[in-house]
Amino acid sequence: KQWYQRRVRGCLGMAWDASRTTSDVLGWLEYNGILLICAIVLVIGALAVTALSCCHLYLILHGLTTWEHVSHSKITYLKRWPEDNTPFNFGYCKNCFVFCCYCNTQNWEKYIKSLT
């Protein structure tokens, strides 16, 4: 943790040292405008990446694809399942394991017959 804090402080310190101080706001913007724009773009990008990562983590934990999450009622094989449950949800730990470490092809006809 200390290594990370030193690295962040070092990066922020370099950015702060790259900026110039002036006595008026317009002079400051003239010298530091590009730095300010880059900082704003980086913050917006970081927020977007964080939101997208959280959304996909939710889908992984629940064993869903984006299409299954958005259009549950339109998918024929999911119509008989409640909205909060799917045949592919095996619990949080197993869903993460299957997503990250396991490549499995499944015979869906056999799987569906076993459910009925």
mmCIF file of the C-alpha atoms, coordinates in Angstrom:
data_MODEL
# 
_entry.id   MODEL 
# 
loop_
_atom_site.group_PDB 
_atom_site.id 
_atom_site.type_symbol 
_atom_site.label_atom_id 
_atom_site.label_alt_id 
_atom_site.label_comp_id 
_atom_site.label_asym_id 
_atom_site.label_entity_id 
_atom_site.label_seq_id 
_atom_site.pdbx_PDB_ins_code 
_atom_site.Cartn_x 
_atom_site.Cartn_y 
_atom_site.Cartn_z 
_atom_site.occupancy 
_atom_site.B_iso_or_equiv 
_atom_site.pdbx_formal_charge 
_atom_site.auth_seq_id 
_atom_site.auth_comp_id 
_atom_site.auth_asym_id 
_atom_site.auth_atom_id 
_atom_site.pdbx_PDB_model_num 
ATOM 1   C CA . LYS A 1 1   ? 0.000   0.000   0.000   1.00 0.00 ? 1   LYS A CA 1 
ATOM 2   C CA . GLN A 1 2   ? 2.834   2.420   0.734   1.00 0.00 ? 2   GLN A CA 1 
ATOM 3   C CA . TRP A 1 3   ? 4.341   1.791   -2.712  1.00 0.00 ? 3   TRP A CA 1 
ATOM 4   C CA . TYR A 1 4   ? 1.023   2.694   -4.327  1.00 0.00 ? 4   TYR A CA 1 
ATOM 5   C CA . GLN A 1 5   ? 0.664   5.864   -2.257  1.00 0.00 ? 5   GLN A CA 1 
ATOM 6   C CA . ARG A 1 6   ? 4.202   6.968   -3.151  1.00 0.00 ? 6   ARG A CA 1 
ATOM 7   C CA . ARG A 1 7   ? 3.489   6.319   -6.842  1.00 0.00 ? 7   ARG A CA 1 
ATOM 8   C CA . VAL A 1 8   ? 0.253   8.344   -6.771  1.00 0.00 ? 8   VAL A CA 1 
ATOM 9   C CA . ARG A 1 9   ? 1.919   11.173  -4.858  1.00 0.00 ? 9   ARG A CA 1 
ATOM 10  C CA . GLY A 1 10  ? 4.782   11.113  -7.362  1.00 0.00 ? 10  GLY A CA 1 
ATOM 11  C CA . CYS A 1 11  ? 2.449   11.338  -10.369 1.00 0.00 ? 11  CYS A CA 1 
ATOM 12  C CA . LEU A 1 12  ? 0.368   14.082  -8.779  1.00 0.00 ? 12  LEU A CA 1 
ATOM 13  C CA . GLY A 1 13  ? 3.538   15.919  -7.797  1.00 0.00 ? 13  GLY A CA 1 
ATOM 14  C CA . MET A 1 14  ? 4.856   15.768  -11.361 1.00 0.00 ? 14  MET A CA 1 
ATOM 15  C CA . ALA A 1 15  ? 1.565   17.136  -12.682 1.00 0.00 ? 15  ALA A CA 1 
ATOM 16  C CA . TRP A 1 16  ? 1.552   19.881  -10.051 1.00 0.00 ? 16  TRP A CA 1 
ATOM 17  C CA . ASP A 1 17  ? 5.163   20.787  -10.838 1.00 0.00 ? 17  ASP A CA 1 
ATOM 18  C CA . ALA A 1 18  ? 4.296   20.965  -14.544 1.00 0.00 ? 18  ALA A CA 1 
ATOM 19  C CA . SER A 1 19  ? 1.719   23.662  -13.854 1.00 0.00 ? 19  SER A CA 1 
ATOM 20  C CA . ARG A 1 20  ? 2.710   27.303  -13.512 1.00 0.00 ? 20  ARG A CA 1 
ATOM 21  C CA . THR A 1 21  ? 1.427   29.808  -11.037 1.00 0.00 ? 21  THR A CA 1 
ATOM 22  C CA . THR A 1 22  ? 0.378   33.287  -12.083 1.00 0.00 ? 22  THR A CA 1 
ATOM 23  C CA . SER A 1 23  ? -1.333  36.163  -10.378 1.00 0.00 ? 23  SER A CA 1 
ATOM 24  C CA . ASP A 1 24  ? -4.482  36.188  -12.551 1.00 0.00 ? 24  ASP A CA 1 
ATOM 25  C CA . VAL A 1 25  ? -6.919  33.506  -13.666 1.00 0.00 ? 25  VAL A CA 1 
ATOM 26  C CA . LEU A 1 26  ? -6.599  34.144  -17.404 1.00 0.00 ? 26  LEU A CA 1 
ATOM 27  C CA . GLY A 1 27  ? -2.831  33.857  -17.223 1.00 0.00 ? 27  GLY A CA 1 
ATOM 28  C CA . TRP A 1 28  ? -3.149  30.609  -15.309 1.00 0.00 ? 28  TRP A CA 1 
ATOM 29  C CA . LEU A 1 29  ? -5.573  29.199  -17.920 1.00 0.00 ? 29  LEU A CA 1 
ATOM 30  C CA . GLU A 1 30  ? -3.227  30.252  -20.716 1.00 0.00 ? 30  GLU A CA 1 
ATOM 31  C CA . TYR A 1 31  ? -0.344  28.277  -19.203 1.00 0.00 ? 31  TYR A CA 1 
ATOM 32  C CA . ASN A 1 32  ? -2.279  25.369  -17.698 1.00 0.00 ? 32  ASN A CA 1 
ATOM 33  C CA . GLY A 1 33  ? -5.327  25.021  -19.960 1.00 0.00 ? 33  GLY A CA 1 
ATOM 34  C CA . ILE A 1 34  ? -4.076  21.887  -21.720 1.00 0.00 ? 34  ILE A CA 1 
ATOM 35  C CA . LEU A 1 35  ? -3.181  20.294  -18.389 1.00 0.00 ? 35  LEU A CA 1 
ATOM 36  C CA . LEU A 1 36  ? -6.651  21.099  -17.043 1.00 0.00 ? 36  LEU A CA 1 
ATOM 37  C CA . ILE A 1 37  ? -8.389  19.688  -20.137 1.00 0.00 ? 37  ILE A CA 1 
ATOM 38  C CA . CYS A 1 38  ? -6.313  16.491  -19.922 1.00 0.00 ? 38  CYS A CA 1 
ATOM 39  C CA . ALA A 1 39  ? -7.177  16.105  -16.247 1.00 0.00 ? 39  ALA A CA 1 
ATOM 40  C CA . ILE A 1 40  ? -10.904 16.519  -16.949 1.00 0.00 ? 40  ILE A CA 1 
ATOM 41  C CA . VAL A 1 41  ? -10.795 13.984  -19.803 1.00 0.00 ? 41  VAL A CA 1 
ATOM 42  C CA . LEU A 1 42  ? -8.906  11.500  -17.614 1.00 0.00 ? 42  LEU A CA 1 
ATOM 43  C CA . VAL A 1 43  ? -11.402 11.850  -14.756 1.00 0.00 ? 43  VAL A CA 1 
ATOM 44  C CA . ILE A 1 44  ? -14.396 11.393  -17.083 1.00 0.00 ? 44  ILE A CA 1 
ATOM 45  C CA . GLY A 1 45  ? -12.716 8.380   -18.702 1.00 0.00 ? 45  GLY A CA 1 
ATOM 46  C CA . ALA A 1 46  ? -11.905 6.853   -15.325 1.00 0.00 ? 46  ALA A CA 1 
ATOM 47  C CA . LEU A 1 47  ? -15.525 7.253   -14.199 1.00 0.00 ? 47  LEU A CA 1 
ATOM 48  C CA . ALA A 1 48  ? -16.803 5.617   -17.400 1.00 0.00 ? 48  ALA A CA 1 
ATOM 49  C CA . VAL A 1 49  ? -14.393 2.689   -17.088 1.00 0.00 ? 49  VAL A CA 1 
ATOM 50  C CA . THR A 1 50  ? -15.318 2.229   -13.416 1.00 0.00 ? 50  THR A CA 1 
ATOM 51  C CA . ALA A 1 51  ? -19.057 2.236   -14.183 1.00 0.00 ? 51  ALA A CA 1 
ATOM 52  C CA . LEU A 1 52  ? -18.629 -0.227  -17.045 1.00 0.00 ? 52  LEU A CA 1 
ATOM 53  C CA . SER A 1 53  ? -16.470 -2.502  -14.912 1.00 0.00 ? 53  SER A CA 1 
ATOM 54  C CA . CYS A 1 54  ? -19.063 -2.512  -12.126 1.00 0.00 ? 54  CYS A CA 1 
ATOM 55  C CA . CYS A 1 55  ? -21.840 -3.315  -14.606 1.00 0.00 ? 55  CYS A CA 1 
ATOM 56  C CA . HIS A 1 56  ? -19.906 -6.226  -16.075 1.00 0.00 ? 56  HIS A CA 1 
ATOM 57  C CA . LEU A 1 57  ? -18.940 -7.504  -12.642 1.00 0.00 ? 57  LEU A CA 1 
ATOM 58  C CA . TYR A 1 58  ? -22.660 -7.619  -11.791 1.00 0.00 ? 58  TYR A CA 1 
ATOM 59  C CA . LEU A 1 59  ? -23.356 -9.590  -14.980 1.00 0.00 ? 59  LEU A CA 1 
ATOM 60  C CA . ILE A 1 60  ? -20.505 -12.028 -14.257 1.00 0.00 ? 60  ILE A CA 1 
ATOM 61  C CA . LEU A 1 61  ? -21.652 -12.607 -10.682 1.00 0.00 ? 61  LEU A CA 1 
ATOM 62  C CA . HIS A 1 62  ? -25.204 -13.353 -11.853 1.00 0.00 ? 62  HIS A CA 1 
ATOM 63  C CA . GLY A 1 63  ? -24.197 -15.498 -14.837 1.00 0.00 ? 63  GLY A CA 1 
ATOM 64  C CA . LEU A 1 64  ? -25.808 -13.214 -17.411 1.00 0.00 ? 64  LEU A CA 1 
ATOM 65  C CA . THR A 1 65  ? -24.935 -11.834 -20.784 1.00 0.00 ? 65  THR A CA 1 
ATOM 66  C CA . THR A 1 66  ? -25.786 -8.254  -21.673 1.00 0.00 ? 66  THR A CA 1 
ATOM 67  C CA . TRP A 1 67  ? -28.556 -9.438  -23.985 1.00 0.00 ? 67  TRP A CA 1 
ATOM 68  C CA . GLU A 1 68  ? -30.090 -11.651 -21.289 1.00 0.00 ? 68  GLU A CA 1 
ATOM 69  C CA . HIS A 1 69  ? -29.982 -8.788  -18.798 1.00 0.00 ? 69  HIS A CA 1 
ATOM 70  C CA . VAL A 1 70  ? -31.567 -6.211  -21.114 1.00 0.00 ? 70  VAL A CA 1 
ATOM 71  C CA . SER A 1 71  ? -34.147 -8.372  -22.918 1.00 0.00 ? 71  SER A CA 1 
ATOM 72  C CA . HIS A 1 72  ? -35.042 -11.139 -20.491 1.00 0.00 ? 72  HIS A CA 1 
ATOM 73  C CA . SER A 1 73  ? -38.723 -11.192 -21.478 1.00 0.00 ? 73  SER A CA 1 
ATOM 74  C CA . LYS A 1 74  ? -37.996 -11.377 -25.233 1.00 0.00 ? 74  LYS A CA 1 
ATOM 75  C CA . ILE A 1 75  ? -35.711 -14.422 -25.079 1.00 0.00 ? 75  ILE A CA 1 
ATOM 76  C CA . THR A 1 76  ? -37.633 -17.655 -25.616 1.00 0.00 ? 76  THR A CA 1 
ATOM 77  C CA . TYR A 1 77  ? -35.492 -19.914 -23.441 1.00 0.00 ? 77  TYR A CA 1 
ATOM 78  C CA . LEU A 1 78  ? -35.803 -17.491 -20.505 1.00 0.00 ? 78  LEU A CA 1 
ATOM 79  C CA . LYS A 1 79  ? -39.574 -16.857 -20.662 1.00 0.00 ? 79  LYS A CA 1 
ATOM 80  C CA . ARG A 1 80  ? -40.409 -19.565 -18.139 1.00 0.00 ? 80  ARG A CA 1 
ATOM 81  C CA . TRP A 1 81  ? -37.787 -18.330 -15.689 1.00 0.00 ? 81  TRP A CA 1 
ATOM 82  C CA . PRO A 1 82  ? -38.455 -15.470 -13.254 1.00 0.00 ? 82  PRO A CA 1 
ATOM 83  C CA . GLU A 1 83  ? -36.723 -12.150 -13.925 1.00 0.00 ? 83  GLU A CA 1 
ATOM 84  C CA . ASP A 1 84  ? -34.341 -12.548 -10.988 1.00 0.00 ? 84  ASP A CA 1 
ATOM 85  C CA . ASN A 1 85  ? -33.245 -16.091 -11.857 1.00 0.00 ? 85  ASN A CA 1 
ATOM 86  C CA . THR A 1 86  ? -31.705 -17.774 -14.899 1.00 0.00 ? 86  THR A CA 1 
ATOM 87  C CA . PRO A 1 87  ? -30.643 -21.329 -15.688 1.00 0.00 ? 87  PRO A CA 1 
ATOM 88  C CA . PHE A 1 88  ? -27.018 -20.140 -15.916 1.00 0.00 ? 88  PHE A CA 1 
ATOM 89  C CA . ASN A 1 89  ? -26.693 -18.700 -12.420 1.00 0.00 ? 89  ASN A CA 1 
ATOM 90  C CA . PHE A 1 90  ? -24.633 -21.124 -10.339 1.00 0.00 ? 90  PHE A CA 1 
ATOM 91  C CA . GLY A 1 91  ? -23.820 -18.782 -7.454  1.00 0.00 ? 91  GLY A CA 1 
ATOM 92  C CA . TYR A 1 92  ? -21.299 -15.974 -7.235  1.00 0.00 ? 92  TYR A CA 1 
ATOM 93  C CA . CYS A 1 93  ? -18.147 -18.040 -6.724  1.00 0.00 ? 93  CYS A CA 1 
ATOM 94  C CA . LYS A 1 94  ? -18.891 -20.627 -9.389  1.00 0.00 ? 94  LYS A CA 1 
ATOM 95  C CA . ASN A 1 95  ? -19.990 -17.933 -11.871 1.00 0.00 ? 95  ASN A CA 1 
ATOM 96  C CA . CYS A 1 96  ? -16.650 -16.145 -11.399 1.00 0.00 ? 96  CYS A CA 1 
ATOM 97  C CA . PHE A 1 97  ? -14.746 -19.408 -11.753 1.00 0.00 ? 97  PHE A CA 1 
ATOM 98  C CA . VAL A 1 98  ? -16.643 -20.373 -14.914 1.00 0.00 ? 98  VAL A CA 1 
ATOM 99  C CA . PHE A 1 99  ? -16.121 -16.924 -16.417 1.00 0.00 ? 99  PHE A CA 1 
ATOM 100 C CA . CYS A 1 100 ? -12.417 -16.641 -15.618 1.00 0.00 ? 100 CYS A CA 1 
ATOM 101 C CA . CYS A 1 101 ? -11.065 -20.184 -15.663 1.00 0.00 ? 101 CYS A CA 1 
ATOM 102 C CA . TYR A 1 102 ? -13.366 -22.591 -17.443 1.00 0.00 ? 102 TYR A CA 1 
ATOM 103 C CA . CYS A 1 103 ? -14.237 -23.070 -21.084 1.00 0.00 ? 103 CYS A CA 1 
ATOM 104 C CA . ASN A 1 104 ? -17.218 -25.356 -21.440 1.00 0.00 ? 104 ASN A CA 1 
ATOM 105 C CA . THR A 1 105 ? -19.500 -26.035 -24.354 1.00 0.00 ? 105 THR A CA 1 
ATOM 106 C CA . GLN A 1 106 ? -22.859 -27.377 -23.349 1.00 0.00 ? 106 GLN A CA 1 
ATOM 107 C CA . ASN A 1 107 ? -25.439 -29.447 -25.170 1.00 0.00 ? 107 ASN A CA 1 
ATOM 108 C CA . TRP A 1 108 ? -28.423 -27.108 -24.681 1.00 0.00 ? 108 TRP A CA 1 
ATOM 109 C CA . GLU A 1 109 ? -31.057 -29.521 -25.969 1.00 0.00 ? 109 GLU A CA 1 
ATOM 110 C CA . LYS A 1 110 ? -30.014 -32.099 -23.377 1.00 0.00 ? 110 LYS A CA 1 
ATOM 111 C CA . TYR A 1 111 ? -29.894 -29.400 -20.685 1.00 0.00 ? 111 TYR A CA 1 
ATOM 112 C CA . ILE A 1 112 ? -33.385 -28.111 -21.475 1.00 0.00 ? 112 ILE A CA 1 
ATOM 113 C CA . LYS A 1 113 ? -34.816 -31.661 -21.542 1.00 0.00 ? 113 LYS A CA 1 
ATOM 114 C CA . SER A 1 114 ? -33.349 -32.280 -18.096 1.00 0.00 ? 114 SER A CA 1 
ATOM 115 C CA . LEU A 1 115 ? -35.235 -29.234 -16.776 1.00 0.00 ? 115 LEU A CA 1 
ATOM 116 C CA . THR A 1 116 ? -38.647 -30.427 -17.979 1.00 0.00 ? 116 THR A CA 1 
# 
